[in-house]
Amino acid sequence: MFVERTARPGEINYAPLDRYSLFHGLVGVAAGLIGLGFWQTFAIAVGWEVVEHVFKNLVPALFAYPTQDTLVNSIGDILSTMVGWSLATVVRQHRHLTHVT
């Protein structure tokens, strides 16, 4: 089985935040707006990182940048998702509170 190499300094998938961080954040926003809980959203974020790792080895052509994420990049992706979820959850709860009173 072929194994994609890990991203190197200066490449996408290396730093904690990259051009895909916003997308991960938007996934978190969507999860928060539809009311998914913290652990459900966290599981989706971590699950994606695992699936992404496997798929990059099996079908690298699916990815614009098939290099494997560094650990710090995967953590940044998960944190981006959770920040998006947190922001959306605060907005959703605030809207709920202003409609209740």
N, C-alpha and C positions, 0 to 999 in steps of 0.2 A: 504494500500500500504506500502510495506517495504521501509525503508529509510536507505541507507548505511551510516555508521558513517564517520565523517571527519577524515582525517589522523592525527596522533599524532606525536609529535617530534620524529625524527629519522626514520620515515617511508617515503616511496615514497609518493609523492603528498602533502608533508608538506612544505618543504623549497621552496624558490623562484626558485631555479634551482635543477633539479634532473636528473636521467638517461634519461628522455624523453625530456629534453630541447634541445638536439642536433637534435632529430627528428623534433621538432617544428621549429627549425632553418632551417632545410632542406626543410620543407614545404614552409617556407618563401623564400628560395633560388629558389625553383621551381617556385613559384608565380612571383618572380622578373624576372627570366630568360624568362618566357613566356610573360612578359610584363603586368601583372596585375598591376593596380594602387594601391596606398597606401590604399585608403578606401576600395577597393575590398578585398585586402589582410587582412586588419584589420577586415572586416566583417567576412571573413572566419575564422580567428583566434578566434574571440569572439563567432561566431556561433558554432564552434567546442566545445568550453568550455561549452556552454549551452547544446548542444546535449549530450556531454560526461556526464554531471551531470544527465540528465534525464535517459540516458541509464544505468548508473551505478545503479540507483534505479530499473529500469525495468528488466535489463538483466545483473546482475553483473558478470555472468560467462564469458561474452565477454572480460573481462579485467583481466590482470595478477594481477593488484593491484586495486581492486574495491572500495577502500576507496575514499570518496569524496575529491577533491582538497581543500586545504585551499584557501582563497581569495588571499593570497600572492603567492601561487603556480600558480593559474590561471593567475594572472598578469604576473608572470615570464614566463609562457607558451606563452602568447600573446606577450610579449616583445621579447622573443626568435624568434618567427615567424617574427616580424617586423625587428629585427636586420638582420636576414637572407635575408629578402626582400631588406633591404637597401644595404647590401653588393652586392647582385646580381644585383640590379638596377644600382649601381655605375659601376660595371664591364660591364654591358650591354651598358650603356651610353658611357663609355670610348671606348669600342670596336666600337661603332657607330661613335664616333668622329674621331677615328684613321682611319676609312675606308672612311670618308668623305673628309678628308684633303689630 
